[in-house]
Amino acid sequence: MRRTGTDRVGGNTFVVDEATGEDVTPQVTLTYNRVETYDAAGHLLGIEMRKIRTRWWRRDEFVTALTDTGFTDIKLLGDELGWVALAIRP
C-alpha cells in the first residue's frame, strides 16, 4: 500500500509504503513502513524504516487476561469488529 500527504504548514510531502503480514506468533500482525520525506521543492530529506508488531485479542481472551491480572468491573463496548475494554484495577 502506498499513501502520500503534504504538510500544509511546512510544505513537506510524506510518502509511506506499507506491507503487512502474519508473524509466526499467533494473533500478531507485522507492519513494515518505509517513510520518505520531501521538502516543498521535491528534495529528499530522509528515509525512515519502521517495524510495528501488533498483538490482537479476542474478547474472551482479553477479559481473561484482565481478570488474571487483578482487574475488576470489566466492561466491553462494541462488537467483534471493534471494541474497547473498561476495567478497574484496585
PDB file of N, CA, C and O in Angstrom:
ATOM      1  N   MET A   1       0.852  -1.151   0.000  1.00  0.00           N
ATOM      2  CA  MET A   1       0.000   0.000   0.000  1.00  0.00           C
ATOM      3  C   MET A   1       0.912   1.231   0.000  1.00  0.00           C
ATOM      4  O   MET A   1       1.942   1.245   0.674  1.00  0.00           O
ATOM      5  N   ARG A   2       0.538   2.235  -0.738  1.00  0.00           N
ATOM      6  CA  ARG A   2       1.289   3.488  -0.772  1.00  0.00           C
ATOM      7  C   ARG A   2       0.335   4.627  -0.452  1.00  0.00           C
ATOM      8  O   ARG A   2      -0.762   4.718  -1.003  1.00  0.00           O
ATOM      9  N   ARG A   3       0.783   5.506   0.464  1.00  0.00           N
ATOM     10  CA  ARG A   3      -0.003   6.684   0.831  1.00  0.00           C
ATOM     11  C   ARG A   3       0.905   7.902   0.758  1.00  0.00           C
ATOM     12  O   ARG A   3       2.114   7.803   0.969  1.00  0.00           O
ATOM     13  N   THR A   4       0.314   9.040   0.459  1.00  0.00           N
ATOM     14  CA  THR A   4       1.080  10.291   0.448  1.00  0.00           C
ATOM     15  C   THR A   4       0.263  11.373   1.136  1.00  0.00           C
ATOM     16  O   THR A   4      -0.963  11.293   1.214  1.00  0.00           O
ATOM     17  N   GLY A   5       0.958  12.379   1.628  1.00  0.00           N
ATOM     18  CA  GLY A   5       0.304  13.525   2.251  1.00  0.00           C
ATOM     19  C   GLY A   5       1.286  14.673   2.322  1.00  0.00           C
ATOM     20  O   GLY A   5       2.497  14.465   2.405  1.00  0.00           O
ATOM     21  N   THR A   6       0.760  15.886   2.289  1.00  0.00           N
ATOM     22  CA  THR A   6       1.608  17.072   2.352  1.00  0.00           C
ATOM     23  C   THR A   6       1.220  17.912   3.557  1.00  0.00           C
ATOM     24  O   THR A   6       0.042  18.180   3.790  1.00  0.00           O
ATOM     25  N   ASP A   7       2.222  18.321   4.317  1.00  0.00           N
ATOM     26  CA  ASP A   7       2.035  19.198   5.469  1.00  0.00           C
ATOM     27  C   ASP A   7       1.743  20.599   4.950  1.00  0.00           C
ATOM     28  O   ASP A   7       2.581  21.194   4.273  1.00  0.00           O
ATOM     29  N   ARG A   8       0.573  21.127   5.257  1.00  0.00           N
ATOM     30  CA  ARG A   8       0.165  22.437   4.740  1.00  0.00           C
ATOM     31  C   ARG A   8       1.010  23.581   5.287  1.00  0.00           C
ATOM     32  O   ARG A   8       1.181  24.604   4.624  1.00  0.00           O
ATOM     33  N   VAL A   9       1.540  23.409   6.500  1.00  0.00           N
ATOM     34  CA  VAL A   9       2.329  24.479   7.116  1.00  0.00           C
ATOM     35  C   VAL A   9       3.745  24.504   6.545  1.00  0.00           C
ATOM     36  O   VAL A   9       4.199  25.535   6.048  1.00  0.00           O
ATOM     37  N   GLY A  10       4.439  23.374   6.616  1.00  0.00           N
ATOM     38  CA  GLY A  10       5.835  23.330   6.190  1.00  0.00           C
ATOM     39  C   GLY A  10       6.030  22.981   4.730  1.00  0.00           C
ATOM     40  O   GLY A  10       7.107  23.207   4.178  1.00  0.00           O
ATOM     41  N   GLY A  11       5.005  22.432   4.094  1.00  0.00           N
ATOM     42  CA  GLY A  11       5.111  22.057   2.693  1.00  0.00           C
ATOM     43  C   GLY A  11       5.810  20.737   2.435  1.00  0.00           C
ATOM     44  O   GLY A  11       6.000  20.359   1.279  1.00  0.00           O
ATOM     45  N   ASN A  12       6.199  20.023   3.490  1.00  0.00           N
ATOM     46  CA  ASN A  12       6.855  18.729   3.305  1.00  0.00           C
ATOM     47  C   ASN A  12       5.840  17.683   2.851  1.00  0.00           C
ATOM     48  O   ASN A  12       4.691  17.682   3.293  1.00  0.00           O
ATOM     49  N   THR A  13       6.277  16.806   1.975  1.00  0.00           N
ATOM     50  CA  THR A  13       5.448  15.711   1.494  1.00  0.00           C
ATOM     51  C   THR A  13       5.989  14.408   2.068  1.00  0.00           C
ATOM     52  O   THR A  13       7.200  14.189   2.102  1.00  0.00           O
ATOM     53  N   PHE A  14       5.088  13.553   2.513  1.00  0.00           N
ATOM     54  CA  PHE A  14       5.437  12.267   3.096  1.00  0.00           C
ATOM     55  C   PHE A  14       4.888  11.162   2.198  1.00  0.00           C
ATOM     56  O   PHE A  14       3.717  11.186   1.819  1.00  0.00           O
ATOM     57  N   VAL A  15       5.736  10.201   1.863  1.00  0.00           N
ATOM     58  CA  VAL A  15       5.331   9.047   1.070  1.00  0.00           C
ATOM     59  C   VAL A  15       5.557   7.824   1.944  1.00  0.00           C
ATOM     60  O   VAL A  15       6.675   7.578   2.398  1.00  0.00           O
ATOM     61  N   VAL A  16       4.495   7.056   2.180  1.00  0.00           N
ATOM     62  CA  VAL A  16       4.586   5.878   3.051  1.00  0.00           C
ATOM     63  C   VAL A  16       4.246   4.638   2.238  1.00  0.00           C
ATOM     64  O   VAL A  16       3.154   4.526   1.681  1.00  0.00           O
ATOM     65  N   ASP A  17       5.189   3.716   2.176  1.00  0.00           N
ATOM     66  CA  ASP A  17       4.944   2.393   1.606  1.00  0.00           C
ATOM     67  C   ASP A  17       4.762   1.451   2.777  1.00  0.00           C
ATOM     68  O   ASP A  17       5.562   1.454   3.712  1.00  0.00           O
ATOM     69  N   GLU A  18       3.699   0.632   2.731  1.00  0.00           N
ATOM     70  CA  GLU A  18       3.391  -0.232   3.862  1.00  0.00           C
ATOM     71  C   GLU A  18       3.155  -1.651   3.386  1.00  0.00           C
ATOM     72  O   GLU A  18       2.494  -1.881   2.374  1.00  0.00           O
ATOM     73  N   ALA A  19       3.705  -2.600   4.130  1.00  0.00           N
ATOM     74  CA  ALA A  19       3.469  -4.021   3.881  1.00  0.00           C
ATOM     75  C   ALA A  19       3.104  -4.669   5.207  1.00  0.00           C
ATOM     76  O   ALA A  19       3.697  -4.350   6.237  1.00  0.00           O
ATOM     77  N   THR A  20       2.140  -5.570   5.192  1.00  0.00           N
ATOM     78  CA  THR A  20       1.743  -6.265   6.416  1.00  0.00           C
ATOM     79  C   THR A  20       1.770  -7.766   6.178  1.00  0.00           C
ATOM     80  O   THR A  20       1.655  -8.235   5.046  1.00  0.00           O
ATOM     81  N   GLY A  21       1.922  -8.498   7.255  1.00  0.00           N
ATOM     82  CA  GLY A  21       1.912  -9.955   7.178  1.00  0.00           C
ATOM     83  C   GLY A  21       1.778 -10.541   8.561  1.00  0.00           C
ATOM     84  O   GLY A  21       1.912  -9.839   9.563  1.00  0.00           O
ATOM     85  N   GLU A  22       1.518 -11.812   8.612  1.00  0.00           N
ATOM     86  CA  GLU A  22       1.376 -12.502   9.883  1.00  0.00           C
ATOM     87  C   GLU A  22       2.753 -12.844  10.440  1.00  0.00           C
ATOM     88  O   GLU A  22       3.657 -13.233   9.701  1.00  0.00           O
ATOM     89  N   ASP A  23       2.897 -12.694  11.740  1.00  0.00           N
ATOM     90  CA  ASP A  23       4.108 -13.115  12.438  1.00  0.00           C
ATOM     91  C   ASP A  23       3.979 -14.610  12.700  1.00  0.00           C
ATOM     92  O   ASP A  23       2.897 -15.177  12.545  1.00  0.00           O
ATOM     93  N   VAL A  24       5.069 -15.248  13.094  1.00  0.00           N
ATOM     94  CA  VAL A  24       4.994 -16.670  13.440  1.00  0.00           C
ATOM     95  C   VAL A  24       4.202 -16.882  14.723  1.00  0.00           C
ATOM     96  O   VAL A  24       3.677 -17.970  14.958  1.00  0.00           O
ATOM     97  N   THR A  25       4.114 -15.838  15.559  1.00  0.00           N
ATOM     98  CA  THR A  25       3.343 -15.907  16.789  1.00  0.00           C
ATOM     99  C   THR A  25       1.864 -15.756  16.437  1.00  0.00           C
ATOM    100  O   THR A  25       1.504 -14.836  15.702  1.00  0.00           O
ATOM    101  N   PRO A  26       1.008 -16.630  16.941  1.00  0.00           N
ATOM    102  CA  PRO A  26      -0.419 -16.478  16.642  1.00  0.00           C
ATOM    103  C   PRO A  26      -0.948 -15.124  17.113  1.00  0.00           C
ATOM    104  O   PRO A  26      -0.540 -14.605  18.152  1.00  0.00           O
ATOM    105  N   GLN A  27      -1.853 -14.576  16.331  1.00  0.00           N
ATOM    106  CA  GLN A  27      -2.551 -13.337  16.650  1.00  0.00           C
ATOM    107  C   GLN A  27      -1.625 -12.120  16.718  1.00  0.00           C
ATOM    108  O   GLN A  27      -1.866 -11.193  17.491  1.00  0.00           O
ATOM    109  N   VAL A  28      -0.581 -12.130  15.917  1.00  0.00           N
ATOM    110  CA  VAL A  28       0.320 -10.985  15.823  1.00  0.00           C
ATOM    111  C   VAL A  28       0.455 -10.609  14.351  1.00  0.00           C
ATOM    112  O   VAL A  28       0.684 -11.466  13.497  1.00  0.00           O
ATOM    113  N   THR A  29       0.313  -9.335  14.070  1.00  0.00           N
ATOM    114  CA  THR A  29       0.487  -8.819  12.719  1.00  0.00           C
ATOM    115  C   THR A  29       1.726  -7.937  12.694  1.00  0.00           C
ATOM    116  O   THR A  29       1.915  -7.098  13.576  1.00  0.00           O
ATOM    117  N   LEU A  30       2.563  -8.124  11.691  1.00  0.00           N
ATOM    118  CA  LEU A  30       3.727  -7.277  11.497  1.00  0.00           C
ATOM    119  C   LEU A  30       3.427  -6.267  10.399  1.00  0.00           C
ATOM    120  O   LEU A  30       2.885  -6.619   9.351  1.00  0.00           O
ATOM    121  N   THR A  31       3.781  -5.019  10.645  1.00  0.00           N
ATOM    122  CA  THR A  31       3.621  -3.971   9.650  1.00  0.00           C
ATOM    123  C   THR A  31       4.973  -3.316   9.450  1.00  0.00           C
ATOM    124  O   THR A  31       5.632  -2.920  10.412  1.00  0.00           O
ATOM    125  N   TYR A  32       5.380  -3.204   8.204  1.00  0.00           N
ATOM    126  CA  TYR A  32       6.627  -2.530   7.858  1.00  0.00           C
ATOM    127  C   TYR A  32       6.283  -1.256   7.110  1.00  0.00           C
ATOM    128  O   TYR A  32       5.546  -1.291   6.125  1.00  0.00           O
ATOM    129  N   ASN A  33       6.812  -0.126   7.572  1.00  0.00           N
ATOM    130  CA  ASN A  33       6.606   1.154   6.910  1.00  0.00           C
ATOM    131  C   ASN A  33       7.943   1.715   6.456  1.00  0.00           C
ATOM    132  O   ASN A  33       8.926   1.679   7.197  1.00  0.00           O
ATOM    133  N   ARG A  34       7.972   2.224   5.256  1.00  0.00           N
ATOM    134  CA  ARG A  34       9.105   2.994   4.753  1.00  0.00           C
ATOM    135  C   ARG A  34       8.551   4.388   4.506  1.00  0.00           C
ATOM    136  O   ARG A  34       7.669   4.573   3.667  1.00  0.00           O
ATOM    137  N   VAL A  35       9.070   5.371   5.238  1.00  0.00           N
ATOM    138  CA  VAL A  35       8.567   6.742   5.163  1.00  0.00           C
ATOM    139  C   VAL A  35       9.627   7.616   4.502  1.00  0.00           C
ATOM    140  O   VAL A  35      10.742   7.732   5.010  1.00  0.00           O
ATOM    141  N   GLU A  36       9.286   8.229   3.375  1.00  0.00           N
ATOM    142  CA  GLU A  36      10.169   9.167   2.686  1.00  0.00           C
ATOM    143  C   GLU A  36       9.633  10.575   2.922  1.00  0.00           C
ATOM    144  O   GLU A  36       8.431  10.808   2.800  1.00  0.00           O
ATOM    145  N   THR A  37      10.504  11.505   3.256  1.00  0.00           N
ATOM    146  CA  THR A  37      10.092  12.884   3.484  1.00  0.00           C
ATOM    147  C   THR A  37      10.788  13.779   2.454  1.00  0.00           C
ATOM    148  O   THR A  37      12.008  13.727   2.298  1.00  0.00           O
ATOM    149  N   TYR A  38       9.997  14.601   1.753  1.00  0.00           N
ATOM    150  CA  TYR A  38      10.500  15.524   0.741  1.00  0.00           C
ATOM    151  C   TYR A  38      10.146  16.954   1.136  1.00  0.00           C
ATOM    152  O   TYR A  38       9.083  17.201   1.705  1.00  0.00           O
ATOM    153  N   ASP A  39      11.045  17.898   0.831  1.00  0.00           N
ATOM    154  CA  ASP A  39      10.727  19.296   1.112  1.00  0.00           C
ATOM    155  C   ASP A  39       9.813  19.836   0.014  1.00  0.00           C
ATOM    156  O   ASP A  39       9.489  19.126  -0.938  1.00  0.00           O
ATOM    157  N   ALA A  40       9.403  21.087   0.151  1.00  0.00           N
ATOM    158  CA  ALA A  40       8.451  21.692  -0.783  1.00  0.00           C
ATOM    159  C   ALA A  40       8.985  21.718  -2.217  1.00  0.00           C
ATOM    160  O   ALA A  40       8.205  21.720  -3.169  1.00  0.00           O
ATOM    161  N   ALA A  41      10.312  21.738  -2.373  1.00  0.00           N
ATOM    162  CA  ALA A  41      10.918  21.759  -3.704  1.00  0.00           C
ATOM    163  C   ALA A  41      11.075  20.352  -4.293  1.00  0.00           C
ATOM    164  O   ALA A  41      11.504  20.201  -5.438  1.00  0.00           O
ATOM    165  N   GLY A  42      10.730  19.331  -3.516  1.00  0.00           N
ATOM    166  CA  GLY A  42      10.814  17.960  -4.002  1.00  0.00           C
ATOM    167  C   GLY A  42      12.113  17.254  -3.699  1.00  0.00           C
ATOM    168  O   GLY A  42      12.360  16.165  -4.219  1.00  0.00           O
ATOM    169  N   HIS A  43      12.955  17.854  -2.863  1.00  0.00           N
ATOM    170  CA  HIS A  43      14.218  17.224  -2.488  1.00  0.00           C
ATOM    171  C   HIS A  43      14.000  16.254  -1.328  1.00  0.00           C
ATOM    172  O   HIS A  43      13.284  16.554  -0.372  1.00  0.00           O
ATOM    173  N   LEU A  44      14.626  15.102  -1.432  1.00  0.00           N
ATOM    174  CA  LEU A  44      14.507  14.082  -0.393  1.00  0.00           C
ATOM    175  C   LEU A  44      15.217  14.538   0.875  1.00  0.00           C
ATOM    176  O   LEU A  44      16.412  14.836   0.848  1.00  0.00           O
ATOM    177  N   LEU A  45      14.481  14.593   1.989  1.00  0.00           N
ATOM    178  CA  LEU A  45      15.054  14.985   3.276  1.00  0.00           C
ATOM    179  C   LEU A  45      15.508  13.777   4.089  1.00  0.00           C
ATOM    180  O   LEU A  45      16.469  13.868   4.852  1.00  0.00           O
ATOM    181  N   GLY A  46      14.830  12.661   3.931  1.00  0.00           N
ATOM    182  CA  GLY A  46      15.201  11.489   4.700  1.00  0.00           C
ATOM    183  C   GLY A  46      14.288  10.309   4.453  1.00  0.00           C
ATOM    184  O   GLY A  46      13.183  10.448   3.928  1.00  0.00           O
ATOM    185  N   ILE A  47      14.777   9.136   4.846  1.00  0.00           N
ATOM    186  CA  ILE A  47      14.011   7.899   4.749  1.00  0.00           C
ATOM    187  C   ILE A  47      14.064   7.226   6.110  1.00  0.00           C
ATOM    188  O   ILE A  47      15.128   7.122   6.721  1.00  0.00           O
ATOM    189  N   GLU A  48      12.925   6.775   6.572  1.00  0.00           N
ATOM    190  CA  GLU A  48      12.835   6.110   7.870  1.00  0.00           C
ATOM    191  C   GLU A  48      12.131   4.771   7.688  1.00  0.00           C
ATOM    192  O   GLU A  48      11.113   4.683   7.001  1.00  0.00           O
ATOM    193  N   MET A  49      12.673   3.742   8.301  1.00  0.00           N
ATOM    194  CA  MET A  49      12.057   2.420   8.273  1.00  0.00           C
ATOM    195  C   MET A  49      11.461   2.133   9.646  1.00  0.00           C
ATOM    196  O   MET A  49      12.086   2.397  10.673  1.00  0.00           O
ATOM    197  N   ARG A  50      10.243   1.590   9.651  1.00  0.00           N
ATOM    198  CA  ARG A  50       9.572   1.251  10.907  1.00  0.00           C
ATOM    199  C   ARG A  50       9.042  -0.173  10.839  1.00  0.00           C
ATOM    200  O   ARG A  50       8.523  -0.612   9.813  1.00  0.00           O
ATOM    201  N   LYS A  51       9.184  -0.884  11.949  1.00  0.00           N
ATOM    202  CA  LYS A  51       8.614  -2.227  12.084  1.00  0.00           C
ATOM    203  C   LYS A  51       7.682  -2.183  13.281  1.00  0.00           C
ATOM    204  O   LYS A  51       8.108  -1.880  14.396  1.00  0.00           O
ATOM    205  N   ILE A  52       6.411  -2.486  13.052  1.00  0.00           N
ATOM    206  CA  ILE A  52       5.401  -2.411  14.109  1.00  0.00           C
ATOM    207  C   ILE A  52       4.795  -3.803  14.288  1.00  0.00           C
ATOM    208  O   ILE A  52       4.306  -4.402  13.330  1.00  0.00           O
ATOM    209  N   ARG A  53       4.830  -4.307  15.509  1.00  0.00           N
ATOM    210  CA  ARG A  53       4.231  -5.609  15.833  1.00  0.00           C
ATOM    211  C   ARG A  53       2.963  -5.342  16.642  1.00  0.00           C
ATOM    212  O   ARG A  53       3.014  -4.727  17.707  1.00  0.00           O
ATOM    213  N   THR A  54       1.841  -5.804  16.134  1.00  0.00           N
ATOM    214  CA  THR A  54       0.552  -5.588  16.789  1.00  0.00           C
ATOM    215  C   THR A  54      -0.029  -6.921  17.239  1.00  0.00           C
ATOM    216  O   THR A  54      -0.201  -7.839  16.437  1.00  0.00           O
ATOM    217  N   ARG A  55      -0.329  -7.016  18.525  1.00  0.00           N
ATOM    218  CA  ARG A  55      -0.951  -8.224  19.083  1.00  0.00           C
ATOM    219  C   ARG A  55      -2.439  -7.969  19.155  1.00  0.00           C
ATOM    220  O   ARG A  55      -2.860  -6.943  19.690  1.00  0.00           O
ATOM    221  N   TRP A  56      -3.243  -8.869  18.635  1.00  0.00           N
ATOM    222  CA  TRP A  56      -4.687  -8.694  18.720  1.00  0.00           C
ATOM    223  C   TRP A  56      -5.291  -9.801  19.568  1.00  0.00           C
ATOM    224  O   TRP A  56      -4.781 -10.919  19.646  1.00  0.00           O
ATOM    225  N   TRP A  57      -6.402  -9.437  20.199  1.00  0.00           N
ATOM    226  CA  TRP A  57      -7.062 -10.312  21.170  1.00  0.00           C
ATOM    227  C   TRP A  57      -8.519 -10.530  20.773  1.00  0.00           C
ATOM    228  O   TRP A  57      -9.174  -9.639  20.232  1.00  0.00           O
ATOM    229  N   ARG A  58      -9.005 -11.726  21.053  1.00  0.00           N
ATOM    230  CA  ARG A  58     -10.453 -11.940  21.009  1.00  0.00           C
ATOM    231  C   ARG A  58     -11.012 -11.422  22.325  1.00  0.00           C
ATOM    232  O   ARG A  58     -10.288 -11.313  23.314  1.00  0.00           O
ATOM    233  N   ARG A  59     -12.285 -11.108  22.335  1.00  0.00           N
ATOM    234  CA  ARG A  59     -12.914 -10.512  23.525  1.00  0.00           C
ATOM    235  C   ARG A  59     -12.734 -11.387  24.763  1.00  0.00           C
ATOM    236  O   ARG A  59     -12.334 -10.898  25.820  1.00  0.00           O
ATOM    237  N   ASP A  60     -13.030 -12.686  24.632  1.00  0.00           N
ATOM    238  CA  ASP A  60     -12.940 -13.568  25.802  1.00  0.00           C
ATOM    239  C   ASP A  60     -11.507 -13.695  26.318  1.00  0.00           C
ATOM    240  O   ASP A  60     -11.297 -13.796  27.526  1.00  0.00           O
ATOM    241  N   GLU A  61     -10.527 -13.690  25.428  1.00  0.00           N
ATOM    242  CA  GLU A  61      -9.123 -13.758  25.841  1.00  0.00           C
ATOM    243  C   GLU A  61      -8.722 -12.507  26.632  1.00  0.00           C
ATOM    244  O   GLU A  61      -7.998 -12.586  27.624  1.00  0.00           O
ATOM    245  N   PHE A  62      -9.208 -11.362  26.172  1.00  0.00           N
ATOM    246  CA  PHE A  62      -8.831 -10.121  26.832  1.00  0.00           C
ATOM    247  C   PHE A  62      -9.455 -10.022  28.220  1.00  0.00           C
ATOM    248  O   PHE A  62      -8.811  -9.565  29.165  1.00  0.00           O
ATOM    249  N   VAL A  63     -10.707 -10.450  28.341  1.00  0.00           N
ATOM    250  CA  VAL A  63     -11.358 -10.464  29.656  1.00  0.00           C
ATOM    251  C   VAL A  63     -10.589 -11.382  30.604  1.00  0.00           C
ATOM    252  O   VAL A  63     -10.371 -11.023  31.761  1.00  0.00           O
ATOM    253  N   THR A  64     -10.181 -12.546  30.138  1.00  0.00           N
ATOM    254  CA  THR A  64      -9.401 -13.474  30.967  1.00  0.00           C
ATOM    255  C   THR A  64      -8.078 -12.840  31.392  1.00  0.00           C
ATOM    256  O   THR A  64      -7.689 -12.944  32.555  1.00  0.00           O
ATOM    257  N   ALA A  65      -7.388 -12.188  30.466  1.00  0.00           N
ATOM    258  CA  ALA A  65      -6.106 -11.544  30.793  1.00  0.00           C
ATOM    259  C   ALA A  65      -6.302 -10.443  31.831  1.00  0.00           C
ATOM    260  O   ALA A  65      -5.507 -10.326  32.763  1.00  0.00           O
ATOM    261  N   LEU A  66      -7.346  -9.638  31.682  1.00  0.00           N
ATOM    262  CA  LEU A  66      -7.620  -8.583  32.664  1.00  0.00           C
ATOM    263  C   LEU A  66      -7.946  -9.172  34.032  1.00  0.00           C
ATOM    264  O   LEU A  66      -7.439  -8.706  35.053  1.00  0.00           O
ATOM    265  N   THR A  67      -8.788 -10.192  34.048  1.00  0.00           N
ATOM    266  CA  THR A  67      -9.159 -10.843  35.309  1.00  0.00           C
ATOM    267  C   THR A  67      -7.939 -11.459  35.989  1.00  0.00           C
ATOM    268  O   THR A  67      -7.756 -11.317  37.198  1.00  0.00           O
ATOM    269  N   ASP A  68      -7.113 -12.139  35.213  1.00  0.00           N
ATOM    270  CA  ASP A  68      -5.916 -12.797  35.757  1.00  0.00           C
ATOM    271  C   ASP A  68      -4.911 -11.809  36.337  1.00  0.00           C
ATOM    272  O   ASP A  68      -4.102 -12.181  37.187  1.00  0.00           O
ATOM    273  N   THR A  69      -4.950 -10.561  35.894  1.00  0.00           N
ATOM    274  CA  THR A  69      -4.003  -9.558  36.397  1.00  0.00           C
ATOM    275  C   THR A  69      -4.636  -8.614  37.410  1.00  0.00           C
ATOM    276  O   THR A  69      -4.060  -7.579  37.744  1.00  0.00           O
ATOM    277  N   GLY A  70      -5.832  -8.975  37.904  1.00  0.00           N
ATOM    278  CA  GLY A  70      -6.416  -8.257  39.019  1.00  0.00           C
ATOM    279  C   GLY A  70      -7.436  -7.187  38.704  1.00  0.00           C
ATOM    280  O   GLY A  70      -7.892  -6.496  39.615  1.00  0.00           O
ATOM    281  N   PHE A  71      -7.810  -7.024  37.455  1.00  0.00           N
ATOM    282  CA  PHE A  71      -8.808  -6.010  37.116  1.00  0.00           C
ATOM    283  C   PHE A  71     -10.202  -6.508  37.481  1.00  0.00           C
ATOM    284  O   PHE A  71     -10.473  -7.708  37.454  1.00  0.00           O
ATOM    285  N   THR A  72     -11.082  -5.569  37.823  1.00  0.00           N
ATOM    286  CA  THR A  72     -12.473  -5.893  38.157  1.00  0.00           C
ATOM    287  C   THR A  72     -13.405  -4.968  37.370  1.00  0.00           C
ATOM    288  O   THR A  72     -12.951  -4.086  36.641  1.00  0.00           O
ATOM    289  N   ASP A  73     -14.693  -5.181  37.525  1.00  0.00           N
ATOM    290  CA  ASP A  73     -15.714  -4.374  36.851  1.00  0.00           C
ATOM    291  C   ASP A  73     -15.406  -4.200  35.365  1.00  0.00           C
ATOM    292  O   ASP A  73     -15.419  -3.085  34.845  1.00  0.00           O
ATOM    293  N   ILE A  74     -15.131  -5.304  34.695  1.00  0.00           N
ATOM    294  CA  ILE A  74     -14.727  -5.275  33.285  1.00  0.00           C
ATOM    295  C   ILE A  74     -15.959  -5.119  32.401  1.00  0.00           C
ATOM    296  O   ILE A  74     -16.933  -5.862  32.526  1.00  0.00           O
ATOM    297  N   LYS A  75     -15.895  -4.147  31.516  1.00  0.00           N
ATOM    298  CA  LYS A  75     -16.973  -3.911  30.548  1.00  0.00           C
ATOM    299  C   LYS A  75     -16.347  -3.787  29.171  1.00  0.00           C
ATOM    300  O   LYS A  75     -15.337  -3.105  28.993  1.00  0.00           O
ATOM    301  N   LEU A  76     -16.962  -4.461  28.190  1.00  0.00           N
ATOM    302  CA  LEU A  76     -16.504  -4.341  26.813  1.00  0.00           C
ATOM    303  C   LEU A  76     -17.581  -3.631  26.002  1.00  0.00           C
ATOM    304  O   LEU A  76     -18.741  -4.044  25.998  1.00  0.00           O
ATOM    305  N   LEU A  77     -17.193  -2.572  25.324  1.00  0.00           N
ATOM    306  CA  LEU A  77     -18.117  -1.803  24.499  1.00  0.00           C
ATOM    307  C   LEU A  77     -17.800  -2.060  23.033  1.00  0.00           C
ATOM    308  O   LEU A  77     -16.651  -1.913  22.615  1.00  0.00           O
ATOM    309  N   GLY A  78     -18.786  -2.436  22.258  1.00  0.00           N
ATOM    310  CA  GLY A  78     -18.578  -2.712  20.841  1.00  0.00           C
ATOM    311  C   GLY A  78     -18.903  -4.153  20.511  1.00  0.00           C
ATOM    312  O   GLY A  78     -19.554  -4.854  21.286  1.00  0.00           O
ATOM    313  N   ASP A  79     -18.434  -4.587  19.339  1.00  0.00           N
ATOM    314  CA  ASP A  79     -18.674  -5.963  18.902  1.00  0.00           C
ATOM    315  C   ASP A  79     -17.359  -6.592  18.459  1.00  0.00           C
ATOM    316  O   ASP A  79     -16.288  -6.038  18.706  1.00  0.00           O
ATOM    317  N   GLU A  80     -17.437  -7.740  17.809  1.00  0.00           N
ATOM    318  CA  GLU A  80     -16.213  -8.457  17.418  1.00  0.00           C
ATOM    319  C   GLU A  80     -15.378  -7.680  16.401  1.00  0.00           C
ATOM    320  O   GLU A  80     -14.177  -7.925  16.284  1.00  0.00           O
ATOM    321  N   LEU A  81     -15.979  -6.760  15.674  1.00  0.00           N
ATOM    322  CA  LEU A  81     -15.229  -5.986  14.676  1.00  0.00           C
ATOM    323  C   LEU A  81     -14.438  -4.823  15.286  1.00  0.00           C
ATOM    324  O   LEU A  81     -13.498  -4.313  14.676  1.00  0.00           O
ATOM    325  N   GLY A  82     -14.826  -4.418  16.479  1.00  0.00           N
ATOM    326  CA  GLY A  82     -14.118  -3.342  17.145  1.00  0.00           C
ATOM    327  C   GLY A  82     -14.717  -3.106  18.516  1.00  0.00           C
ATOM    328  O   GLY A  82     -15.934  -2.981  18.655  1.00  0.00           O
ATOM    329  N   TRP A  83     -13.868  -3.044  19.529  1.00  0.00           N
ATOM    330  CA  TRP A  83     -14.351  -2.876  20.890  1.00  0.00           C
ATOM    331  C   TRP A  83     -13.311  -2.206  21.748  1.00  0.00           C
ATOM    332  O   TRP A  83     -12.130  -2.151  21.405  1.00  0.00           O
ATOM    333  N   VAL A  84     -13.781  -1.690  22.888  1.00  0.00           N
ATOM    334  CA  VAL A  84     -12.940  -1.032  23.884  1.00  0.00           C
ATOM    335  C   VAL A  84     -13.232  -1.673  25.222  1.00  0.00           C
ATOM    336  O   VAL A  84     -14.388  -1.954  25.538  1.00  0.00           O
ATOM    337  N   ALA A  85     -12.201  -1.906  26.009  1.00  0.00           N
ATOM    338  CA  ALA A  85     -12.370  -2.501  27.336  1.00  0.00           C
ATOM    339  C   ALA A  85     -12.240  -1.415  28.397  1.00  0.00           C
ATOM    340  O   ALA A  85     -11.347  -0.570  28.335  1.00  0.00           O
ATOM    341  N   LEU A  86     -13.145  -1.454  29.367  1.00  0.00           N
ATOM    342  CA  LEU A  86     -13.098  -0.590  30.543  1.00  0.00           C
ATOM    343  C   LEU A  86     -12.991  -1.500  31.760  1.00  0.00           C
ATOM    344  O   LEU A  86     -13.722  -2.486  31.864  1.00  0.00           O
ATOM    345  N   ALA A  87     -12.096  -1.181  32.673  1.00  0.00           N
ATOM    346  CA  ALA A  87     -11.915  -2.007  33.865  1.00  0.00           C
ATOM    347  C   ALA A  87     -11.289  -1.189  34.970  1.00  0.00           C
ATOM    348  O   ALA A  87     -10.718  -0.125  34.731  1.00  0.00           O
ATOM    349  N   ILE A  88     -11.404  -1.701  36.189  1.00  0.00           N
ATOM    350  CA  ILE A  88     -10.827  -1.043  37.359  1.00  0.00           C
ATOM    351  C   ILE A  88      -9.743  -1.942  37.925  1.00  0.00           C
ATOM    352  O   ILE A  88      -9.924  -3.153  38.056  1.00  0.00           O
ATOM    353  N   ARG A  89      -8.609  -1.330  38.260  1.00  0.00           N
ATOM    354  CA  ARG A  89      -7.525  -2.067  38.925  1.00  0.00           C
ATOM    355  C   ARG A  89      -7.451  -1.574  40.353  1.00  0.00           C
ATOM    356  O   ARG A  89      -6.952  -0.476  40.600  1.00  0.00           O
ATOM    357  N   PRO A  90      -7.945  -2.376  41.315  1.00  0.00           N
ATOM    358  CA  PRO A  90      -7.956  -1.927  42.713  1.00  0.00           C
ATOM    359  C   PRO A  90      -6.548  -1.698  43.265  1.00  0.00           C
ATOM    360  O   PRO A  90      -6.394  -1.320  44.426  1.00  0.00           O
TER     361      PRO A  90
END
